Amino acid sequence: MTREELLKAIDEKYQAMGQNPDVHLSGLLHAEPITYWDYIQVEALLGLQVKRTNLPDEMVFIMYHQINELLFKMVQWELGQVQQAGISTAKFAMHLDRISRYFDMLSQSFSIMGDGMEKEQYMKFRDTLTPASGFQSAQYRFIEFASTDIINLIDRRFRDGFDSSDTENSFEHMYWQAAGKNYHTGEKNALLRNFETKYKAEFLGFIDRHRDKNLWHIYRSLPENERSDEALVKAMRHYDYTVNVTWVMAHLNAARKYLGNAEATGGSDWQKYMHPKYQKRIFFPGLWSEEELAQWGQGLD
């Protein structure tokens, strides 16, 4: 594009916005050039790590979880692209592949924490975290809600015949409620109470908005020939298995290394809550054979 063409395009852009292009050009004349540190907000980012103890390896723990949350945000960004109306199967598969790579990265990264902290230090600073827990990552719950129908996130014990049209009741029977709720008494521990006080209202609204916008619903709404697209089906299956088996088991095994059979900081029975063979969390059940569904998470101990 020549300079004349560029100036004409700028002029047309701002006139279409009802603004004077000369004002914007004048502003550009006086503006400071952007720098890497300003664009990435490096100082702000590096100022977010605040330890609660004098144990050096707590910094590894904090930074690792902050990196996880940034990757979760990247996943949500990609999910938003898939939810655009009229998305092609090729673009659908492309974004799913991106998401899977993020979770592949998450799965492979657990050695950073698993091999990067002295157990003695971890067992000391973890006591200062109670009742906080990685369970309380709201972004991960948003990813789940945006990926599948709510019935597929219901606790397996109650899933058969469950009416998921009632959002509030569905929320009370999510599989992860088992980490902090006694279903016989209805009592919730501090881990779950704090989490719900912060996010429950937002979760309920998000669930309702994504009943017809989650990945599984969008996929099933495609024409039959597009649902049979080999690349898309492969991408869907890979994403499902990566999130609900590979990443979960990497997380579980890293926790086992430090905790053994001890309770998590939030007091949850984390092994039964996390292991895929117990809850059989599956985003896209219709893309798996009966045998694959039956064997989900088996033989991974």
N, C-alpha and C positions, 0 to 999 in steps of 0.2 A: 504494500500500500504506500503510495507516495505521500509526501507531506500535505499536499493539497487535498488528497482524498481523505487523509486522516483528520484534518481540520474540518472538512465537510461532514464527516461521520460524527465527530464530536458535536458540531453545531446542531446536526439533526437530532442527536440523542437528547441533548438538553432542551431543545425547543419542544420536542415531543413530551418532555416532562413539565413543560410550562415554565422553564427556568432560563435565565440569561446565560448562554455559554461563555460570554466574556468574563463574567464574574468568576466562574469556575477556573477559567484559564488564568485569571489574575491570582486566584488563590494558589494555584499550582506554582506560579512564579515565586511566591513568598514562602511556600511550604518547605520544611526541612526534609531531606531525603530519608527514607525509611532505613532502619538498621535491623540486623538479625535479632539483636537482643530486645529491641522494642517490639518487633513483629511477633516473636515467640514469647515475649514477656518472661524472659529468663529469670530476672531477679525475683519477680513475684512467685514463679514456679518453685524456685529453689528456697524460698522462704516459708514453704508450707510444711516442712518437716520439723515437728516439735516433739522431742522425746519426753517421756514422763519419768524416766529413771536415769541413772548414771551409767547404765550398761550399754556399751558401744553397739552391740548387735541389734539393739532395738531399732536403730536407724535403718538397718537392712529391712527389717520387718515393715516399718512404716513406708519406706520408698517402694518396696515391692508391691504393697497393696495399693498405693497411689497409682503405680503403673497399670495395675489391673483395672482400676476404675477408668483410667484414660482409654484403655483398650475397650472396655465395655461401652464407653461413649462412642468410640469408632464403630462398634457393632450396631448401636442404636442408629447412628447416622446412616449406615447402609440399609438397615431395615426400613428407614423412612423413604429411601429411594425406591425400594421394592413396592411400597404402598402407593406409589404414584399411579394414577389411572392410565389404563391402556399400555402397561409395560409389556414389552416383547419377551418371549421365552428366552432369547439370547441374553437380554439385559437382566432378566430375573436370575438366570444361572450365573451370570457374571458377578452380581452383587452377593449371591450366596457363596460363591467361591471366595470372595473377599472376606466375608464373615468367617468362613471356615478357616482361612489362613490366620485370622486374628486369634481364633480359638486354638489352632495348632500352636501358635506362638505361646499362648497362655499355658497350654498343656506341657510344652517343652521347657517352660521357664521355671517350673517348680523346683528344679535343682538349684536355682539361684537362692531360694529361701531354704530348701531342704538341706543343701550342703553349705549354705552360706551363713549359718548361725550356730554358735556353740549351744548345745542342748542345756548346759548348766545356766547360761545367761537367759535363754528363752524361758526356762521354767521359773526364773525369778521375775522377769519383767511381765510375764503373762498374768501374774496375780494382780498387777495394777490395772489390767484391762477389764476385769469383771465389772459389770455384766455385758460389756461390748463383745461383739463377735462378727466375723466375716459374713455370717448368716444375714447380717443387717445391711447388706449391699442392696439398696433399692434398685440400682441400675440393672443388676442381674435379674431381679423380679420383672422389671419392665421388658427385658429381653424375652423372658419366658412368655409373658402375656402377649407380646407382639408376634410370637412365633407359632402359637397353636391355639386351638379351641380350649376353653377353660376346663372342659371335662377331662382333658388329658393331663391336667395339673392337680386333679382331685386326689386326695389320699387313696391309695389303692384299696384299702379296706372298705371304703364307702363308694367306690366308683361305679360298680354294677347297679344299674337302675337309678343312678343319681340324677336329679333334676337340676341342671346347671343354669337354668333361666333366671334363678334368683341370685343376683350377684353377691349380695351380702352373705347368704348362706353358703355359696360356693367359696367365698373367701375364707369363711370359717372352717372349711374342709380342705384347704390346700394341703398338698403333701408336706410342705415345710412347716405347717402348724405343729406337726409331730415333734419338732425340735423344742417346742416351748409350751405345749398345751397338754393337760391331762383331760382326755376326752370323757372320762368317767365323771369327773367333777366339774369340767369346764374351766378349771383354773389355769391361768396363764402365768408363766414366770416373768421376771423382770426383763429378760431378753426380748420376749415377744411383746410385752406391754409397751416398752419403750419404742420398739420398731413401729407398732401400730399407731401410737400417739403421733409419731412423726409423719407416717406415710399412708395410713389406711385410707383416708379420704381421697388422696391422690390416686392410690391403687384402684379403688372402686370405679372412679371416673375413667381411668385408663382402660380398665377391663371392658367397660360398656362401649367405649369408643372403638375398641379393636375387635369386637365380636365379628364384624364383617370386614376387618382390615388385617387380620393376622395372616401370616404366611400360609398356613394350612388352608384357610378359607379362600385366600386369593388363588392358590394353586387349584383347588377344586372348582373354582369359578371359570377356569380357562376352558376353551374348546377342547374336546376330547383328543384331537390330533396334537395339540400343544401339550396336554398333560402326558402324552406318551413320548415327548421329546427326550431322547436318551441323555443328553447333556444336562437337562433340567432335573430329571429324576435322579441322576447320579449326584448332582449338586445337593439336592434335597436330602438324600440319604446320608451323604457325607456330613453335612451340617448336623443332622439329627444325631448321628452316632458320635461325632466329635464333641458336641456339647454335652450330651447326656450319658456318655460312657467314657470316652478318652479323657476329657478334661476333668470330669468328676473323679475318676479313678486316680489321676495324677494328683489331684488335690487331696483325696483321701489318703493316699500312700505317704504324701508329705506330712500330713497330720499325724499319721500312725508313727512315723519316725520319732516324733517328739513326745506325743501324748501316750503312746501305748494304748491302754484301755481307759485312760483317765477321761474325765468330763472335759468338754470344751469350755472356754472361758464363760460362755453364756449359760452353761449348765445343761446343754443338750446331749441326747443320746446320738451323737454325731455320726457314728458308723452306720446305724440303721437308717438314719435320715439321709445320708449321702449315698450309700452304696446302691447302684442302679438295679441290682437284683431284687431289692426289697420293694421299691416304689415303682419300678418299671416306667420311668419318665420317658415318654416317646412322643415327640412333637407330631410326627407324620405316620401314624399307625397303619394307614392304608397302603403305604409304600413298602411294607415288610411282609414276608410270608408268615404263616402261622407258626412254623418252626422257629423262625428268627425271633418272633415276638416271645415265644415260650422260653427261648434261651437267652433273652436279653439280660446282660450283666452276669451271666453264669460263668463260672470257671475263672474269675478274675482275682480271687483272693490270693 
